[in-house]
Amino acid sequence: MGERGGAALHIDIPYGESNKSFDLPESQLSWIISPKEVAGVPDEEAEILHAIRNPIGSPTLAELVAQKGRGTVILVDDETRATPQKRVLPLLLNELNRAGVADEEITILIALGTHRYMTEEECLLRFGAEVMDRVEVINHAFDDPSQLVTVGETASGIPISVSRRYYESDISIAVGNIIPHIYAGWAGGGKMVQPGVCGSETTAATHLAAASVVPQILATLDNPIRKEIDEVAQRSGLTMIVNTVLNSQSRIVKVVAGHVVEAFRAGVREAEPIYTVEIREYPDIVIASSYPADLDLWQAAKALIHGALMTREGGTLILVTPCPEGVATQHPIVLELGDASPAEVQRKMKQMDPADLIGAATHMAIGAVRDRVKVVVVSDGLKEEEMRGLGFQYAPDLEEALKAALARHGAGAKVGVLTHGGDVAPLGTV
């Protein structure tokens, strides 16, 4: 990502499908942080099949089908995630066939959480023609109460509202990817159920619980939000997971399958050295690409939070993000709340419905970033007035943003560069 050229460095960072570049004196660079380079497995198909056929803490597929029945729902994530669904799903379908489950008995349910529905064209790109031709593929209807069922509460009192199609299946298999996550500690495992196929009330409760403790739960396993997620998944009957761990080129490093907690934790052990970093120097300025969480600011908030936690308090975070779908199409409350403080947002929550509460939780997390650092957003998809409304600055050009930040902090200011801000998380905080 950086080329040495005498006393200066020319640095490229990902920006959607292309790059953004800037020059920096070598003496001012604190660090460039990317996922640790790890080789992918030599045979991805063999790795996937080995995991499915040797589940961790769980009976085999054939044993599960014999015990529970053949009606199967496979939970999959949408295009905002890196899971190589097109590589995993055909093999999983074949293994289900071997276990006695016909394609006609299988439904793929897109675990959207509260993201927008995927179009047929997007599904074809993400899942492949073979999968689309073999089985039914449907979006989770998080906004249709008739498609949901309530199955009690967690021990802490969170209502468990989930997809009826998922809940009534004999076998349910969650196919996802393991990566650090701001609201769960780690993505993967039971997160495909909560928030993946839950109703807004359940998702709002867990997001609100997470919003004020993101620095404490990020990249941790034993946190109260993960406990809630695992309880929702297990209480609602998730049968099995198939989770990938990828390198920075999206090649498979490891696949784990089996019990929702045991297999997931085994996968996190593989992912942690790739996607977490201990920060030893907190620079004045951090330039963070949102890659690969580039779709909108709702997704890019991961890089916003990761980058802020890597910047010294009072420093400047330059978020570089394309955001072709704007701020948060499904949650306009984020923009409506403007630059309200987390305390102000909490006061307004009494009048909000569950869908708005989810957006309010993200706004609270963004507000905490704004309290810690000065945020400058470089983006083609976000509008200057929107960013100023959220209490951020906007710069049309990365070089201009860096020049202004250096002027603010002094010519000798230290700069850190985060190339994959949507993925790489800091271990511990300032």
KOLTILUM-10491 format. One record per residue (C-alpha): residue number from 1; residue in one letter; x, y, z. Coordinates in Angstrom, 3 decimals. Example, Ala and Ser with C-alpha at 12.3 -4.5 7.8 and 13.67 -1.06 7.14 Angstrom:
BEGIN
R  resi  resn         X         Y         Z
R     1     a    12.300    -4.500     7.800
R     2     s    13.670    -1.060     7.140
% end
This chain:
BEGIN
R  resi  resn         X         Y         Z
R     1     m     0.000     0.000     0.000
R     2     g     3.006     2.338     0.409
R     3     e     6.005     2.970    -1.840
R     4     r     9.185     4.498    -0.460
R     5     g    10.472     7.401    -2.497
R     6     g    13.353     9.169    -0.769
R     7     a    11.954    11.183     2.131
R     8     a     8.366    10.726     0.983
R     9     l     5.881     7.887     0.740
R    10     h     3.224     7.496    -1.928
R    11     i     0.335     5.602    -0.317
R    12     d    -2.700     3.963    -1.934
R    13     i    -5.802     2.940     0.022
R    14     p    -8.870     1.061    -1.238
R    15     y   -11.865     3.123    -2.321
R    16     g   -14.666     0.866    -3.518
R    17     e   -13.380    -0.897    -6.634
R    18     s   -10.537     1.600    -7.078
R    19     n    -7.995     3.443    -4.902
R    20     k    -7.306     6.871    -3.433
R    21     s    -3.694     8.072    -3.201
R    22     f    -1.749    10.617    -1.197
R    23     d     1.861    11.522    -0.379
R    24     l     3.280    11.730     3.125
R    25     p     6.764    12.455     4.486
R    26     e     8.142     9.138     5.734
R    27     s     9.103    10.707     9.068
R    28     q     5.443    11.464     9.826
R    29     l     4.060     7.983     9.254
R    30     s     3.166     6.180    12.499
R    31     w     1.901     3.013    10.865
R    32     i    -0.005     1.432     8.008
R    33     i    -2.431    -1.166     9.330
R    34     s    -4.029    -3.815     7.095
R    35     p    -5.232    -7.362     7.684
R    36     k    -2.283    -9.637     8.398
R    37     e    -1.217   -11.375     5.187
R    38     v    -2.134   -15.054     5.482
R    39     a    -2.194   -17.549     2.631
R    40     g    -5.490   -19.049     1.582
R    41     v    -5.965   -22.813     1.661
R    42     p    -4.707   -24.603    -1.475
R    43     d    -8.077   -26.307    -2.104
R    44     e   -11.123   -24.285    -1.016
R    45     e   -13.627   -26.966    -1.983
R    46     a   -11.809   -29.547     0.148
R    47     e   -11.699   -27.112     3.095
R    48     i   -15.442   -26.391     2.884
R    49     l   -16.380   -30.059     2.594
R    50     h   -14.066   -31.096     5.422
R    51     a   -15.691   -28.557     7.757
R    52     i   -19.248   -29.575     6.860
R    53     r   -18.467   -33.276     7.169
R    54     n   -16.603   -32.853    10.481
R    55     p   -18.759   -30.459    12.505
R    56     i   -17.500   -29.099    15.817
R    57     g   -19.736   -29.923    18.779
R    58     s   -22.591   -31.067    16.572
R    59     p   -23.949   -34.216    14.916
R    60     t   -23.311   -34.594    11.183
R    61     l   -25.834   -33.388     8.636
R    62     a   -27.084   -36.932     8.059
R    63     e   -27.570   -37.437    11.792
R    64     l   -29.357   -34.099    12.160
R    65     v   -31.723   -34.894     9.297
R    66     a   -32.485   -38.314    10.799
R    67     q   -33.214   -36.690    14.168
R    68     k   -35.105   -33.576    13.093
R    69     g   -36.514   -33.918     9.563
R    70     r   -35.751   -32.635     6.066
R    71     g   -37.314   -29.173     5.855
R    72     t   -34.238   -26.948     5.704
R    73     v   -33.663   -23.196     5.818
R    74     i   -30.193   -21.843     5.042
R    75     l   -29.538   -18.356     6.416
R    76     v   -27.202   -16.264     4.253
R    77     d   -25.954   -12.689     4.450
R    78     d   -26.382    -9.929     1.865
R    79     e   -23.947    -8.012    -0.314
R    80     t   -22.721    -5.904     2.605
R    81     r   -20.761    -8.939     3.828
R    82     a   -17.717   -10.754     2.424
R    83     t   -18.909   -14.342     2.885
R    84     p   -18.114   -16.266    -0.347
R    85     q   -21.658   -17.596    -0.635
R    86     k   -21.227   -18.549    -4.290
R    87     r   -18.389   -20.906    -3.321
R    88     v   -19.994   -22.376    -0.188
R    89     l   -23.661   -22.829    -1.075
R    90     p   -23.425   -25.299    -3.992
R    91     l   -21.295   -27.613    -1.863
R    92     l   -23.643   -27.282     1.113
R    93     l   -26.637   -28.071    -1.094
R    94     n   -24.868   -31.174    -2.383
R    95     e   -24.104   -32.285     1.169
R    96     l   -27.743   -31.817     2.134
R    97     n   -28.718   -33.923    -0.871
R    98     r   -26.308   -36.641     0.338
R    99     a   -28.014   -36.469     3.749
R   100     g   -31.397   -37.122     2.150
R   101     v   -32.700   -33.557     1.702
R   102     a   -33.982   -32.714    -1.784
R   103     d   -33.506   -29.251    -3.288
R   104     e   -37.288   -28.790    -3.146
R   105     e   -37.100   -29.089     0.649
R   106     i   -34.523   -26.287     0.996
R   107     t   -35.104   -22.525     1.240
R   108     i   -32.371   -19.902     1.312
R   109     l   -33.420   -17.023     3.552
R   110     i   -31.403   -13.817     3.190
R   111     a   -30.668   -12.677     6.741
R   112     l   -30.951    -8.949     6.067
R   113     g   -31.379    -7.717     9.602
R   114     t   -33.026    -4.407     8.715
R   115     h   -31.051    -3.806     5.511
R   116     r   -32.995    -3.253     2.306
R   117     y   -34.246    -6.247     0.326
R   118     m   -31.879    -7.696    -2.255
R   119     t   -33.019    -7.591    -5.884
R   120     e   -33.102   -10.673    -8.099
R   121     e   -30.092    -9.372   -10.050
R   122     e   -28.113    -8.875    -6.834
R   123     c   -29.044   -12.366    -5.682
R   124     l   -27.854   -13.838    -8.969
R   125     l   -24.499   -12.097    -8.611
R   126     r   -24.061   -13.054    -4.976
R   127     f   -25.361   -16.624    -4.900
R   128     g   -24.871   -17.740    -8.487
R   129     a   -27.153   -19.157   -11.188
R   130     e   -26.743   -22.743    -9.986
R   131     v   -28.071   -21.915    -6.511
R   132     m   -30.875   -19.689    -7.827
R   133     d   -32.002   -22.436   -10.211
R   134     r   -31.915   -25.178    -7.575
R   135     v   -33.659   -23.692    -4.526
R   136     e   -36.019   -20.932    -3.462
R   137     v   -34.221   -17.735    -2.379
R   138     i   -36.210   -15.179    -0.362
R   139     n   -35.558   -11.998     1.632
R   140     h   -36.216   -11.944     5.369
R   141     a   -39.432    -9.933     5.826
R   142     f   -38.324    -7.998     8.914
R   143     d   -41.023    -5.390     8.226
R   144     d   -43.976    -7.822     7.958
R   145     p   -45.342    -8.888    11.382
R   146     s   -47.242   -11.769     9.802
R   147     q   -43.908   -13.329     8.811
R   148     l   -42.543   -13.189    12.364
R   149     v   -43.137   -15.237    15.497
R   150     t   -42.343   -14.378    19.123
R   151     v   -40.734   -17.203    21.103
R   152     g   -40.291   -15.756    24.577
R   153     e   -37.560   -13.565    26.030
R   154     t   -33.882   -13.816    26.807
R   155     a   -32.811   -14.037    30.448
R   156     s   -32.330   -10.254    30.474
R   157     g   -35.835    -9.639    29.123
R   158     i   -35.179    -8.999    25.417
R   159     p   -38.144   -10.267    23.345
R   160     i   -37.196   -12.945    20.819
R   161     s   -39.015   -12.190    17.567
R   162     v   -37.771   -14.203    14.574
R   163     s   -38.695   -15.218    11.045
R   164     r   -41.510   -17.758    11.098
R   165     r   -40.012   -19.514     8.069
R   166     y   -36.740   -19.984     9.915
R   167     y   -38.329   -20.925    13.244
R   168     e   -40.623   -23.580    11.775
R   169     s   -37.907   -25.314     9.751
R   170     d   -36.627   -28.750    10.790
R   171     i   -33.019   -27.853    10.034
R   172     s   -31.523   -24.343     9.991
R   173     i   -27.960   -23.617     8.885
R   174     a   -26.325   -20.176     9.107
R   175     v   -23.637   -19.471     6.496
R   176     g   -21.556   -16.424     7.403
R   177     n   -18.110   -14.915     7.842
R   178     i   -16.101   -14.184    10.988
R   179     i   -14.813   -10.637    11.340
R   180     p   -14.677    -8.054    14.161
R   181     h   -17.978    -6.249    14.657
R   182     i   -18.842    -3.058    16.513
R   183     y   -22.175    -4.305    17.938
R   184     a   -21.325    -7.947    18.641
R   185     g   -17.597    -8.174    19.265
R   186     w   -17.369   -10.546    16.305
R   187     a   -19.629   -11.196    13.329
R   188     g   -20.471   -14.792    12.576
R   189     g   -22.116   -17.565    14.572
R   190     g   -25.540   -16.638    15.919
R   191     k   -25.385   -13.136    14.478
R   192     m   -27.054   -14.522    11.370
R   193     v   -30.135   -14.923    13.584
R   194     q   -29.799   -11.729    15.636
R   195     p   -30.121    -9.364    13.890
R   196     g   -30.212   -11.409    10.661
R   197     v   -33.724   -12.880    10.828
R   198     c   -35.193   -11.079    13.825
R   199     g   -37.937    -8.506    14.132
R   200     s   -37.109    -4.836    14.729
R   201     e   -37.987    -4.995    18.439
R   202     t   -35.343    -7.629    19.148
R   203     t   -32.722    -5.917    17.007
R   204     a   -33.395    -2.512    18.569
R   205     a   -32.873    -3.943    22.062
R   206     t   -29.486    -5.500    21.300
R   207     h   -28.248    -2.514    19.264
R   208     l   -29.187    -0.089    22.016
R   209     a   -27.454    -2.247    24.609
R   210     a   -24.309    -2.256    22.444
R   211     a   -24.229     1.399    21.374
R   212     s   -22.745     2.802    24.572
R   213     v   -20.188     0.014    25.130
R   214     v   -18.694    -0.461    21.658
R   215     p   -15.073     0.122    22.797
R   216     q   -15.474    -2.524    25.492
R   217     i   -17.066    -5.228    23.313
R   218     l   -15.247    -4.715    19.996
R   219     a   -13.200    -7.810    19.034
R   220     t   -14.109    -9.603    22.281
R   221     l   -15.954   -12.898    22.707
R   222     d   -17.093   -12.738    26.312
R   223     n   -19.311    -9.684    26.247
R   224     p   -22.973    -9.186    27.206
R   225     i   -24.143    -8.495    23.633
R   226     r   -22.654   -11.719    22.262
R   227     k   -24.352   -13.538    25.145
R   228     e   -27.720   -12.114    24.032
R   229     i   -27.031   -13.008    20.389
R   230     d   -26.113   -16.585    21.250
R   231     e   -29.172   -16.944    23.466
R   232     v   -31.518   -15.683    20.724
R   233     a   -29.963   -18.102    18.208
R   234     q   -30.118   -21.099    20.519
R   235     r   -33.573   -20.375    21.951
R   236     s   -34.993   -19.985    18.442
R   237     g   -33.467   -23.290    17.358
R   238     l   -30.510   -22.594    15.059
R   239     t   -29.229   -26.062    14.169
R   240     m   -25.781   -25.455    12.744
R   241     i   -23.366   -22.836    11.411
R   242     v   -20.920   -22.829     8.501
R   243     n   -18.520   -19.886     8.889
R   244     t   -15.565   -18.782     6.786
R   245     v   -12.415   -16.908     7.750
R   246     l   -10.928   -14.978     4.812
R   247     n    -7.690   -13.193     4.029
R   248     s    -7.458    -9.674     2.571
R   249     q    -7.870   -11.089    -0.958
R   250     s   -11.137   -12.815     0.080
R   251     r    -9.537   -16.238    -0.190
R   252     i   -10.566   -18.844     2.366
R   253     v    -8.126   -19.349     5.228
R   254     k   -10.376   -21.572     7.347
R   255     v   -13.931   -22.928     7.429
R   256     v   -15.611   -24.028    10.637
R   257     a   -18.971   -25.758    10.949
R   258     g   -21.110   -27.156    13.733
R   259     h   -22.461   -25.857    17.044
R   260     v   -23.443   -22.187    17.061
R   261     v   -21.097   -21.315    19.946
R   262     e   -18.347   -23.949    19.862
R   263     a   -17.668   -23.805    16.113
R   264     f   -17.884   -20.020    16.079
R   265     r   -15.324   -19.649    18.853
R   266     a   -12.973   -21.982    17.007
R   267     g   -13.307   -19.715    13.972
R   268     v   -12.622   -16.559    15.985
R   269     r    -9.339   -18.075    17.139
R   270     e    -8.338   -18.282    13.455
R   271     a    -9.585   -14.784    12.595
R   272     e    -8.213   -12.855    15.563
R   273     p    -4.542   -12.718    14.493
R   274     i    -5.586   -11.593    10.987
R   275     y    -8.084    -8.868    11.845
R   276     t    -7.077    -7.407    15.190
R   277     v    -4.125    -5.212    16.100
R   278     e    -2.660    -3.814    19.295
R   279     i    -2.148    -0.077    18.921
R   280     r     1.133     1.072    20.451
R   281     e     1.059     4.619    19.097
R   282     y    -2.071     6.757    18.762
R   283     p    -1.288     9.313    16.033
R   284     d    -2.652    12.835    15.665
R   285     i    -4.289    11.933    12.343
R   286     v    -5.687     8.638    11.069
R   287     i    -6.730     8.135     7.451
R   288     a    -9.214     5.262     7.385
R   289     s   -10.643     3.643     4.285
R   290     s   -14.057     2.132     4.978
R   291     y   -13.209    -0.813     2.707
R   292     p   -14.924    -3.257     2.412
R   293     a   -17.849    -1.646     4.304
R   294     d   -18.435     0.830     1.488
R   295     l   -22.149     0.679     0.618
R   296     d   -23.395     3.514     2.834
R   297     l   -22.451     5.372     6.008
R   298     w   -24.427     2.804     8.020
R   299     q   -21.814     0.225     6.961
R   300     a   -18.889     2.655     6.968
R   301     a   -19.597     3.385    10.645
R   302     k   -17.434     0.329    11.356
R   303     a   -14.388     2.085     9.909
R   304     l   -15.441     5.313    11.598
R   305     i   -15.392     3.627    15.014
R   306     h   -12.318     1.464    14.381
R   307     g   -10.391     4.484    13.125
R   308     a   -11.475     6.738    15.996
R   309     l   -10.282     4.197    18.550
R   310     m    -6.871     4.204    16.850
R   311     t    -6.553     8.023    16.942
R   312     r    -5.379    10.039    19.917
R   313     e    -8.172    11.846    21.724
R   314     g    -8.664    15.268    20.158
R   315     g    -7.015    14.132    16.929
R   316     t    -8.428    14.050    13.402
R   317     l    -9.964    11.041    11.682
R   318     i   -10.231    11.260     7.890
R   319     l   -12.832     8.728     6.746
R   320     v   -12.462     7.829     3.068
R   321     t   -15.616     6.095     1.844
R   322     p   -17.562     5.910    -1.451
R   323     c   -21.056     5.308     0.057
R   324     p   -22.957     4.976    -3.261
R   325     e   -26.226     4.472    -1.334
R   326     g   -25.819     7.534     0.871
R   327     v   -26.148     7.683     4.650
R   328     a   -28.704     5.075     5.723
R   329     t   -31.624     4.522     3.360
R   330     q   -33.398     2.119     5.718
R   331     h   -32.855     4.337     8.758
R   332     p   -33.484     8.022     7.869
R   333     i   -33.622     8.828    11.592
R   334     v   -29.797     8.915    11.524
R   335     l   -29.897    12.092     9.430
R   336     e   -32.950    13.481    11.210
R   337     l   -31.131    13.390    14.548
R   338     g   -28.373    15.565    13.076
R   339     d   -25.604    16.434    15.511
R   340     a   -27.615    15.584    18.638
R   341     s   -25.475    14.269    21.480
R   342     p   -25.882    10.674    22.711
R   343     a   -27.644    12.062    25.803
R   344     e   -30.083    14.039    23.628
R   345     v   -30.771    10.960    21.496
R   346     q   -31.556     8.937    24.607
R   347     r   -34.117    11.521    25.683
R   348     k   -35.829    11.363    22.287
R   349     m   -36.031     7.562    22.249
R   350     k   -39.245     7.468    24.296
R   351     q   -41.213     8.589    21.250
R   352     m   -39.494     6.273    18.728
R   353     d   -40.728     3.032    17.188
R   354     p   -38.370    -0.016    17.095
R   355     a   -37.121     0.692    13.552
R   356     d   -36.099     4.225    14.560
R   357     l   -34.485     2.921    17.748
R   358     i   -32.090     0.840    15.637
R   359     g   -31.026     3.966    13.764
R   360     a   -30.790     5.887    17.032
R   361     a   -28.367     3.282    18.382
R   362     t   -26.042     3.815    15.420
R   363     h   -26.370     7.579    15.820
R   364     m   -25.294     7.246    19.475
R   365     a   -22.195     5.292    18.442
R   366     i   -21.391     7.936    15.814
R   367     g   -21.896    10.659    18.421
R   368     a   -19.354     9.013    20.698
R   369     v   -16.822     9.148    17.841
R   370     r   -17.574    12.830    17.303
R   371     d   -16.912    13.486    20.984
R   372     r   -13.509    11.788    20.780
R   373     v   -12.050    13.079    17.489
R   374     k   -12.625    15.599    14.719
R   375     v   -14.100    13.712    11.746
R   376     v   -13.499    14.694     8.129
R   377     v   -15.340    12.672     5.476
R   378     v   -14.022    12.240     1.936
R   379     s   -16.745    10.720    -0.249
R   380     d   -18.360    10.865    -3.670
R   381     g   -21.654     9.438    -2.383
R   382     l   -22.232    11.614     0.691
R   383     k   -23.298    15.255     0.583
R   384     e   -21.483    18.064     2.352
R   385     e   -24.668    19.342     3.989
R   386     e   -25.438    15.845     5.315
R   387     m   -22.007    15.506     6.891
R   388     r   -22.121    18.971     8.433
R   389     g   -25.580    18.131     9.753
R   390     l   -24.091    15.121    11.545
R   391     g   -21.351    17.264    13.061
R   392     f   -18.622    16.136    10.646
R   393     q   -16.546    18.100     8.184
R   394     y   -16.560    17.263     4.480
R   395     a   -13.682    17.400     2.019
R   396     p   -14.050    16.632    -1.697
R   397     d   -10.418    15.534    -1.966
R   398     l    -8.182    13.371     0.244
R   399     e    -5.060    15.487    -0.328
R   400     e    -7.002    18.587     0.705
R   401     a    -8.316    16.861     3.841
R   402     l    -4.816    15.733     4.834
R   403     k    -3.344    19.184     4.194
R   404     a    -5.956    20.787     6.446
R   405     a    -5.410    18.172     9.185
R   406     l    -1.644    18.712     9.092
R   407     a    -2.205    22.453     9.360
R   408     r    -4.416    21.861    12.401
R   409     h    -1.970    19.595    14.229
R   410     g     1.305    21.080    13.030
R   411     a     3.750    20.142    10.311
R   412     g     5.309    17.369    12.408
R   413     a     2.007    15.645    13.205
R   414     k     2.018    11.846    13.137
R   415     v    -0.294    10.021    10.708
R   416     g    -1.681     6.497    10.783
R   417     v    -3.240     4.726     7.788
R   418     l    -5.975     2.094     8.101
R   419     t    -6.471     0.403     4.729
R   420     h    -9.356    -1.957     5.600
R   421     g   -11.257     0.046     8.174
R   422     g   -14.401    -2.054     7.890
R   423     d   -12.509    -5.174     8.953
R   424     v    -9.482    -4.437    11.144
R   425     a   -10.228    -3.599    14.777
R   426     p    -8.008    -2.434    17.635
R   427     l    -7.464    -4.629    20.678
R   428     g    -8.134    -2.503    23.733
R   429     t    -8.650     1.260    23.777
R   430     v    -6.849     4.377    24.969
% end
